[in-house]
Amino acid sequence: MEIKGKVHEVSPTAQVTESLKKRELIVEYIENPQYPEYLKFEAIQDRCNLLDNIRVGDDVEVFFNLKAAPGQIKRGKNPTLTRCSYGR
C-alpha cells in the first residue's frame, strides 16, 4: 500500500529491547482538507536509517505493509490492533 503526504514528525531511533530498535514517522494525510489525518508508521531494525534524510515538512510517498491482529478481550470488546510498517 502507499500514501502521499507531508512529514509531521520523525522520531529518533529508540532501542526498545536489547535486540529491537524502532523509529516512528508521522505523516499528515489530507484526503479531505477539512479533516486532515495523522498516520504513524514504524520502521524497525535496519529500516530505521531510511528515515535519516527525512525532515518535517517534506512531501513524501510512503510504501507500507498493513498488518492486523485481534487484541485482548477488554470489557466485553475484542479490538483489532493495526500496525503500519514502513516498507521502502
N, C-alpha and C positions, 0 to 999 in steps of 0.2 A: 504494500500500500504506500501511498505517498500523499503529502500535502505541501502547499506553499504557504509561507507566512513570514512574519518578522520576528527576529530573536528578541525575546523579552528578558531572558536571564540565562546565563551559563554558570553552573556551579563549579567550584574547584573539584578536583578528583578527591574522593573520600575513600580511605581504606576501611571498609566495612568490617571485614574479618581479616585474619592473617592471610587468607588466600583469595579474598574478593575485594576488588576496588570498583567504584562506580562514579559516574558523573551524570548530572542532570541538565537537560536543555528544556527551557520553557519557550514555546513558540506562540505568538499571538496569531490566531487563525480567524480570518474575517470572511465568513460566508455571507453573513448579514451585517452590514456596517453598524446597524443599530445595536447589535448584541455580539461584540467580539468574544471569542473563546480563547482560553489559555490552555494549551496542551503540554503535558510534561512527558518527556522521553528520557529513558535511561540508556546510557552507554556503559557497558561493563568490560572489565579486563582490558585487553589490548585496543578496544574501540574507544577508550577514553581519550586517547590522543587525537582522534579525528575531530575533536571539538576545540583543539588548541588555537586555530586561526579564526574561530567564530566569535564575533563581537555583538554586543547588544545593539539592536537597530539594523543589523544585517538582514537582507532579504534572503531566505533560504528555501530550498526544496528538500524535504526530509523523506527518506525512504525508510520504512519501518515494518516490523513484524508485529502483529497483534495477537496476543495470547490471553485466554481467559480460563479461569478455573472456578469451581464453586467454592465459596468461603465457608467458614464455620457457621453453624446454625446459632443465631443470636436472637433471643427474644421472639422466637417463632418465625424468624425470617431466614432465608437462605440466600445471601447476597452472592453476586457474581463479581469476582475480582478480575480486573482487566489490567494488563501491563503492556505498555508500548516499549519495544526495544529498538534502539537506533540501528538501522540496517546497513547503511553505507556512509 
